[in-house]
Amino acid sequence: MLNARLVRLDDRAQEHTHDHHQLVMSLAGRAEFEVNGRGGEVCRMRACLVPGDAEHQFAGVGDNRMLILDLDEQGNSSEDQQLLGRLFDSPRYPALDADFQQLLSYAGAELARYGSDPQLGRALGGVLLRALHLRLFGSVARRAPASLDLERLDAYIAEHLARRISVAELANVACQSPSHFHAQFKDSVGLTPHQYLLKTRLDHASRLLRESQLPLVRIAEECGFSSQSALTTSMRRYLGLTPKRLRNGE
């Protein structure tokens, strides 16, 4: 069983369990999740994999539009069962690269137009699942690159977040050539170094907006955005919210 649906998640926190798996992805806006005690956020750059029978709490944040896949392992081929077993062996909040986001936008538009056709929903859902599985497991298994020291890279990024950080600079930290670093980073993390930097900047800006009263121009500076308007544009595009609405908890 595979069912694809478009929903808006309510702002009020909800809690439940069900015996089927769920993949939750954002077409617009964001939502907060906690699955078996592991918290995370669903936004344009990150999804949520909810294993069947997992206890989970969730709440939408302001205006949002989610594409949710409900998945039952029964009646599937052995290959599909293996795919689902690997994807949903534990709660995950996988990062979504720009190509996947485009695929997701296409699927959302088709479902909005022809959502009454169950075969279309199953076909689009299957493509999204396979594409996500390849990003999490396929390319890494084929290429088997040496692991990156992400903890060291994260520490370097955090130390220099207020200024421009080039891919060549990160490659130097990892002691690799820029071209090899770029390919290995995307294989290991699922995002290009540039996308990962942008996500880190947005994550830090979001925390400052929620937890501090710093002026927006200061937050933009501390997170390495060229201007207050650049921060606002990025938040609206990737999180579906303006800084003001995020600060107000909308």
C-alpha positions, 0 to 999 in steps of 0.5 A, a space after each residue: 500500500 502506498 498512499 500520497 496526500 497533500 495536507 496542512 498540519 495544524 499548529 496544535 501539537 498532536 500525538 499518535 502511532 500507526 502501523 504503517 510507515 510515513 514519509 513527510 516532506 514540505 512543499 511550503 512552510 515547516 513542521 516540528 516532529 518528535 519520533 521516538 524521542 528524536 526531535 527534528 524539523 520538516 522544511 524544504 531542505 529536510 524530510 522526516 521518516 516515521 517508522 511504523 509503530 513509532 510514537 510521534 508528536 508533530 505540529 505545523 508552524 504557521 502556513 504549511 503544505 506537506 506531501 505525506 506518503 503512507 506506506 505499508 510493507 504488506 503486498 510489496 515485492 521483496 525488493 520493495 520490502 528491502 527498500 522500505 526496511 532500510 529507509 525506515 529502520 529508525 527515525 530519520 530527518 534526511 537532508 534534501 538536495 536541490 534536485 530532490 526539491 525540484 522533483 518534490 515540487 513537480 510531484 506536489 503540483 501533479 498531485 494538486 491537479 490530479 490527486 483523485 487518481 490513485 495510480 498517479 499518487 502511487 507512481 509519484 510516491 514510488 519515484 520519491 521513495 526510490 530517489 531518497 533511497 539512492 541519496 541515502 544508500 545507493 551512491 555511497 554503496 557504489 562509490 564507497 568513499 572514505 568517511 569525511 570528518 564532519 565534526 571537524 568541518 562543522 566546527 570550522 564552519 561554526 567558527 567562521 560562519 559570519 564570513 564567506 566560506 569557499 568550497 576550496 577552503 573546506 577542501 583544505 580543512 579536509 586535506 583534499 582537492 576541491 573537486 574530490 571534496 565536492 563529490 565526496 561531500 555530496 555522496 556522504 551528506 546528500 547536499 553539496 558543500 554550498 547547500 550545506 553551508 546555506 542550511 547551516 546559516 539558516 539553522 543558526 539564524 532560526 535559533 537566534 530568532 527564536 532564542 534571542 532579541 538580536 536585531 535582524 541585521 545583526 543576525 544576518 551578519 553573524 550568520 554570514 548573509 550579505 544583508 538583512 534582505 538576503 537573509 529574509 529572501 533565503 528564509 522565505 524560499 527555503 523555510 517558507 517563513 519570514 524572519 518576523 513570523 519565525 520570531 513570533 512563533 507563527 
